[in-house]
């Protein structure tokens, strides 16, 4: 495993880390405590030292599992969580200092930690980024010791650029993959100037970039890949990175030609992200422990060639960009 600096937090984090949404809820299966612990322990055994969770993942059960593992293990693990999505309705008016502090207090109880390493606003509506009083409150919570660092998880590049105007924002979590390339055009360079850590989520476009799926693939009724393809439950960019499923399958076939001999595209797809030096870490999910082993191998995968990078960009420009580029 290789490690990278997470912006100005001072943390050195595994470039392949772990997102815990897939431990349960939203992926067609209930939370399985035994499998969650097995997955988390294996991740740490493989050198992963950054675990990303959220208070809404399985109603707090993911936070509890992550907190328990961190307390039990001797390794230095960074616990990152998120706050805000418990608001109902999920509207800008709900993002008040009192509400966010209440969510943070709940996360402290769930994890059993005295202080949270990193708290991220959880994809708030765009208007929230124009509420300086909220970021002032996060500064106060950091000074009080409830949180060590804070950042944001965003849907759109414009939100990321606005967020890093606040000096206290130390990390940005954003969707970036072969099918969502816009962040690299301006945001990455601006984040580097301000020494903001970049956490990449949805790196495999909800599994589409693994190359495992076909037109005959069926997902569980409770899986967001069934019920959120058009943004029925939350931003559609979170599901298949916002790409129409069939168009994505066609593009995957083009990508296969760029990486002949690869049964699956997991390794080149993750390595493509790591080719961007501004990225601090990637947080692919794992619904079972065996997927952790597959994901971490990307850290040692050979660098992509300049020709491969150009051909991936060509596929994006022709087949994918028109569907996503100016939306996120």
Backbone torsions as a table, in degrees:
resi	resn	phi	psi	omega
1	UNK	NA	139.3	175.4
2	UNK	-107.1	155.3	-175.0
3	UNK	-125.3	148.8	-178.7
4	UNK	-133.5	157.8	-179.9
5	UNK	-76.8	132.4	178.3
6	UNK	-92.8	74.3	178.7
7	UNK	56.2	-141.8	-177.0
8	UNK	-90.6	12.4	177.5
9	UNK	-68.7	-26.2	-174.3
10	UNK	90.5	-8.2	179.3
11	UNK	-76.4	140.3	168.4
12	UNK	-105.7	113.8	-171.7
13	UNK	-116.7	152.8	178.3
14	UNK	-63.4	131.7	-176.5
15	UNK	-65.2	-28.3	166.8
16	UNK	-105.0	113.8	179.6
17	UNK	-115.9	-156.3	-174.6
18	UNK	-137.7	126.3	169.1
19	UNK	-96.0	141.7	-170.6
20	UNK	-110.7	13.3	176.0
21	UNK	-58.9	-40.2	-175.2
22	UNK	-73.5	-4.3	175.8
23	UNK	-66.7	-10.8	177.7
24	UNK	159.4	151.4	177.2
25	UNK	80.3	118.3	177.4
26	UNK	86.5	-5.8	-179.9
27	UNK	-122.7	21.8	171.3
28	UNK	85.5	7.8	178.1
29	UNK	-145.3	151.8	178.9
30	UNK	-75.2	166.1	177.9
31	UNK	-65.1	128.9	179.5
32	UNK	-114.6	103.3	-173.7
33	UNK	-60.4	-42.8	-178.0
34	UNK	-64.0	-44.7	179.7
35	UNK	-68.4	-35.2	178.0
36	UNK	-61.3	-46.9	179.6
37	UNK	-64.7	-38.9	178.9
38	UNK	-63.0	-43.8	-179.8
39	UNK	-65.5	-45.1	-178.5
40	UNK	-66.1	-42.4	178.8
41	UNK	-64.4	-41.5	178.9
42	UNK	-64.0	-40.6	179.4
43	UNK	-57.4	-45.8	-179.9
44	UNK	-67.3	-39.3	176.4
45	UNK	-59.2	-32.2	-177.9
46	UNK	-83.5	0.5	177.5
47	UNK	101.3	1.4	177.7
48	UNK	-72.0	130.6	-179.9
49	UNK	-129.1	17.8	178.5
50	UNK	-135.7	116.7	-178.6
51	UNK	-117.0	123.1	-178.0
52	UNK	-106.5	124.6	180.0
53	UNK	-133.7	-168.9	177.4
54	UNK	-162.3	153.8	-177.9
55	UNK	-66.8	-21.8	-178.7
56	UNK	-89.7	-9.2	179.7
57	UNK	-70.3	111.8	-179.8
58	UNK	54.4	38.8	174.0
59	UNK	60.3	33.8	179.1
60	UNK	97.0	-10.5	-177.9
61	UNK	-67.0	-34.2	177.6
62	UNK	-64.2	-45.3	177.6
63	UNK	-58.8	-42.1	-179.1
64	UNK	-64.2	-41.5	179.9
65	UNK	-65.7	-44.0	179.9
66	UNK	-63.9	-44.1	178.9
67	UNK	-61.6	-41.1	-179.7
68	UNK	-63.7	-44.2	-179.9
69	UNK	-62.8	-43.7	-178.3
70	UNK	-63.9	-37.5	179.2
71	UNK	-70.3	-30.8	-177.0
72	UNK	-82.1	-33.4	-176.3
73	UNK	-83.8	153.5	-179.4
74	UNK	-88.4	-17.4	-177.1
75	UNK	-68.5	157.4	176.5
76	UNK	-84.1	106.1	-176.3
77	UNK	-114.8	134.4	175.7
78	UNK	-89.0	123.8	177.9
79	UNK	-100.8	117.0	176.5
80	UNK	-113.3	129.5	176.4
81	UNK	-129.4	178.8	-176.5
82	UNK	-136.5	154.8	-176.5
83	UNK	-141.8	144.5	174.7
84	UNK	128.5	-29.4	-175.4
85	UNK	-75.3	-7.9	176.6
86	UNK	-76.7	-11.2	178.2
87	UNK	-62.3	135.6	178.4
88	UNK	-138.9	103.5	7.7
89	UNK	-76.8	156.9	177.8
90	UNK	-82.8	85.3	-173.0
91	UNK	-129.3	157.1	-178.4
92	UNK	-55.3	-35.2	-177.1
93	UNK	-61.0	-26.3	-178.8
94	UNK	-78.4	-15.5	-179.1
95	UNK	-82.6	76.5	177.2
96	UNK	-108.6	156.9	176.4
97	UNK	-54.0	-41.5	-177.8
98	UNK	-64.8	-44.2	-179.1
99	UNK	-64.9	-45.5	-178.3
100	UNK	-65.8	-39.5	177.6
101	UNK	-64.7	-36.3	176.5
102	UNK	-62.6	-41.4	178.0
103	UNK	-65.2	-40.1	179.0
104	UNK	-64.5	-40.5	176.5
105	UNK	-60.4	-40.6	178.3
106	UNK	-65.0	-38.7	179.3
107	UNK	-66.6	-35.7	176.1
108	UNK	-62.3	-40.7	178.4
109	UNK	-67.3	-45.3	-178.4
110	UNK	-60.3	-44.5	-175.1
111	UNK	-82.9	-20.4	-176.4
112	UNK	73.4	19.5	-178.9
113	UNK	-97.0	151.7	176.1
114	UNK	-78.8	-27.1	179.8
115	UNK	-150.0	146.2	-179.7
116	UNK	-95.3	128.6	-177.1
117	UNK	-59.5	-45.6	-177.7
118	UNK	-147.8	125.6	173.9
119	UNK	-114.7	131.9	180.0
120	UNK	-120.2	133.1	170.5
121	UNK	-62.6	133.2	-166.6
122	UNK	-94.3	84.9	177.8
123	UNK	47.7	57.1	-179.9
124	UNK	-70.2	160.4	174.2
125	UNK	-57.7	153.5	-174.5
126	UNK	-53.9	-38.1	-177.2
127	UNK	-59.9	-23.8	-177.7
128	UNK	-64.5	-30.6	-179.3
129	UNK	-70.1	-7.1	177.7
130	UNK	-108.3	27.5	177.7
131	UNK	-118.4	80.8	-177.2
132	UNK	-58.8	-26.2	-179.6
133	UNK	-63.9	-28.7	179.1
134	UNK	-70.4	-41.7	179.2
135	UNK	-71.2	-32.0	173.1
136	UNK	-62.5	-40.2	179.4
137	UNK	-65.3	-38.5	176.8
138	UNK	-63.8	-36.7	174.8
139	UNK	-60.1	-41.6	-179.8
140	UNK	-67.0	-38.4	179.0
141	UNK	-66.2	-33.9	176.0
142	UNK	-67.8	-43.4	179.0
143	UNK	-63.3	-31.6	179.6
144	UNK	-78.0	-12.0	176.6
145	UNK	93.0	2.5	179.3
146	UNK	-71.2	-33.7	178.0
147	UNK	-130.7	150.4	178.5
148	UNK	-93.4	-36.3	-179.5
149	UNK	-148.4	159.4	175.0
150	UNK	-141.9	156.8	179.3
151	UNK	-154.0	-160.9	-179.4
152	UNK	-137.1	152.7	168.8
153	UNK	-112.5	126.4	-170.3
154	UNK	-122.1	160.8	172.2
155	UNK	-95.9	-37.2	-170.0
156	UNK	-120.5	150.7	177.4
157	UNK	-58.8	-40.4	-179.5
158	UNK	-59.6	-37.3	178.2
159	UNK	-67.2	-39.4	179.0
160	UNK	-63.1	-43.5	-179.6
161	UNK	-65.0	-38.0	177.5
162	UNK	-68.5	-42.3	-176.1
163	UNK	-59.8	-39.8	-174.8
164	UNK	-78.9	2.5	169.4
165	UNK	-71.3	-22.6	178.5
166	UNK	-84.2	122.7	-176.0
167	UNK	-59.4	-28.4	-176.9
168	UNK	-77.4	-14.8	179.4
169	UNK	-75.0	114.2	-175.0
170	UNK	-105.2	-16.0	179.5
171	UNK	-142.3	152.8	171.9
172	UNK	-131.6	126.8	173.7
173	UNK	-99.9	128.1	-172.1
174	UNK	-146.9	153.2	175.3
175	UNK	-78.9	127.1	179.7
176	UNK	-153.2	123.5	177.9
177	UNK	-163.5	-176.5	-179.3
178	UNK	-56.5	-25.0	-179.1
179	UNK	-101.1	0.4	177.7
180	UNK	-140.8	82.0	-168.8
181	UNK	-98.8	-6.5	-173.9
182	UNK	-58.5	-36.5	-178.3
183	UNK	-53.7	-29.3	-176.6
184	UNK	-73.8	-14.4	-173.0
185	UNK	-75.4	-40.2	-179.1
186	UNK	-135.2	-43.7	-173.3
187	UNK	-60.4	-44.2	-176.9
188	UNK	-57.6	-44.1	-178.6
189	UNK	-67.6	-37.9	178.6
190	UNK	-68.1	-38.4	177.3
191	UNK	-64.4	-38.4	179.2
192	UNK	-64.3	-40.5	179.0
193	UNK	-59.9	-38.2	-176.9
194	UNK	-95.7	6.4	178.4
195	UNK	56.0	45.6	178.0
196	UNK	-96.5	130.2	178.1
197	UNK	-72.1	142.4	-179.9
198	UNK	-114.7	119.5	178.7
199	UNK	-107.6	120.3	-176.1
200	UNK	-97.3	123.4	175.5
201	UNK	-113.9	169.0	-176.8
202	UNK	51.7	45.6	-175.2
203	UNK	-68.2	-22.8	-178.7
204	UNK	-110.9	18.2	177.2
205	UNK	52.7	53.2	179.2
206	UNK	58.2	31.9	178.2
207	UNK	94.3	-13.1	-178.1
208	UNK	-59.3	-38.0	-177.6
209	UNK	-80.3	-0.1	173.9
210	UNK	-72.9	-27.1	-175.4
211	UNK	85.5	9.1	-177.7
212	UNK	-83.7	-20.5	-168.3
213	UNK	-94.5	157.7	176.4
214	UNK	-141.3	179.5	177.9
215	UNK	-66.3	-17.1	179.3
216	UNK	-91.9	-7.2	-179.0
217	UNK	-65.0	134.4	177.6
218	UNK	-122.8	137.7	-180.0
219	UNK	-108.7	154.9	-179.7
220	UNK	-59.9	153.2	-179.5
221	UNK	-58.3	-35.4	-177.7
222	UNK	-84.8	0.4	-179.0
223	UNK	-84.9	131.9	-178.0
224	UNK	-61.3	-20.0	177.6
225	UNK	-72.4	-9.3	171.6
226	UNK	-98.7	-48.3	-168.9
227	UNK	-96.4	-5.1	-175.9
228	UNK	-124.5	22.7	-175.6
229	UNK	-63.5	-27.4	179.2
230	UNK	-112.8	19.9	177.9
231	UNK	77.7	29.6	-178.1
232	UNK	-66.4	-31.0	-175.3
233	UNK	-110.3	-34.2	178.5
234	UNK	-158.3	-176.6	-175.2
235	UNK	-51.7	126.4	-175.7
236	UNK	-67.2	-15.5	177.2
237	UNK	-65.4	-16.8	178.0
238	UNK	-78.5	-15.8	-176.8
239	UNK	-111.2	116.1	-174.8
240	UNK	54.2	29.1	179.2
241	UNK	58.2	18.8	176.6
242	UNK	88.2	5.3	-175.9
243	UNK	-91.6	136.3	172.2
244	UNK	-53.9	129.8	-170.3
245	UNK	-52.8	-48.6	-176.3
246	UNK	-66.0	-37.1	177.2
247	UNK	-64.6	-37.1	177.0
248	UNK	-64.1	-41.8	178.4
249	UNK	-60.9	-41.1	178.8
250	UNK	-62.4	-41.9	-179.6
251	UNK	-67.0	-35.7	177.9
252	UNK	-60.7	-38.1	178.3
253	UNK	-63.5	-35.6	175.4
254	UNK	-67.2	-38.4	179.5
255	UNK	-65.2	-34.8	179.0
256	UNK	-57.4	-35.5	-179.0
257	UNK	-68.3	-24.9	179.0
258	UNK	-78.1	-28.2	-177.4
259	UNK	-123.8	65.2	-179.5
260	UNK	-63.9	146.8	179.6
261	UNK	91.0	-9.8	177.7
262	UNK	-92.3	115.5	179.1
263	UNK	-63.1	-41.7	176.3
264	UNK	-122.5	160.2	-177.5
265	UNK	-98.7	8.4	-175.3
266	UNK	-56.2	-51.0	-175.5
267	UNK	-62.8	-54.3	-179.9
268	UNK	-64.2	-32.3	-179.6
269	UNK	-66.9	-41.7	178.0
270	UNK	-72.3	-39.9	-179.6
271	UNK	-65.3	-34.1	177.2
272	UNK	-56.3	-40.7	178.3
273	UNK	-66.4	-44.0	-178.0
274	UNK	-67.3	-16.6	176.6
275	UNK	-67.5	-13.1	178.1
276	UNK	-95.1	107.9	-170.8
277	UNK	-64.9	-20.3	-179.8
278	UNK	-72.3	-18.7	179.4
279	UNK	-69.5	129.6	177.3
280	UNK	-85.1	-47.4	178.8
281	UNK	-159.7	160.2	176.7
282	UNK	-112.9	140.3	-178.8
283	UNK	-120.6	66.3	174.8
284	UNK	-63.1	146.7	176.8
285	UNK	-85.3	173.5	177.2
286	UNK	-150.5	115.9	178.5
287	UNK	-82.8	-11.7	174.1
288	UNK	-150.0	157.8	-171.5
289	UNK	-61.8	-32.6	-177.7
290	UNK	-61.8	-27.6	180.0
291	UNK	-69.8	-26.8	177.1
292	UNK	-60.9	-47.8	-179.0
293	UNK	-58.9	-42.4	179.0
294	UNK	-62.8	-44.3	-177.1
295	UNK	-65.2	-43.7	-174.1
296	UNK	-67.8	-21.2	179.3
297	UNK	-63.8	-19.1	180.0
298	UNK	-64.3	-25.2	180.0
299	UNK	-62.1	-31.9	-179.2
300	UNK	-101.8	4.9	-179.7
301	UNK	-69.8	143.4	-178.7
302	UNK	-58.6	146.5	176.0
303	UNK	-58.4	145.6	175.7
304	UNK	-74.3	150.5	179.4
305	UNK	-80.6	163.6	176.6
306	UNK	-59.5	-38.1	178.8
307	UNK	-64.2	-43.2	178.6
308	UNK	-62.2	-42.3	178.9
309	UNK	-62.0	-41.7	179.4
310	UNK	-65.7	-39.7	-178.7
311	UNK	-69.8	-36.2	175.1
312	UNK	-62.9	-42.7	178.7
313	UNK	-62.4	-37.6	179.1
314	UNK	-63.8	-42.8	177.4
315	UNK	-60.8	-43.2	179.1
316	UNK	-61.2	-49.9	-176.1
317	UNK	-60.7	-40.0	-175.8
318	UNK	-83.5	-46.3	-166.5
319	UNK	-104.5	-20.2	-172.2
320	UNK	-119.4	-46.5	-175.4
321	UNK	-47.9	-44.7	-179.0
322	UNK	-57.2	-23.2	-179.0
323	UNK	-90.7	-20.8	-171.3
324	UNK	-132.0	-25.7	-163.7
325	UNK	-58.4	-44.8	-175.0
326	UNK	-95.4	4.9	178.3
327	UNK	-93.0	-31.7	-176.4
328	UNK	-125.7	NA	NA
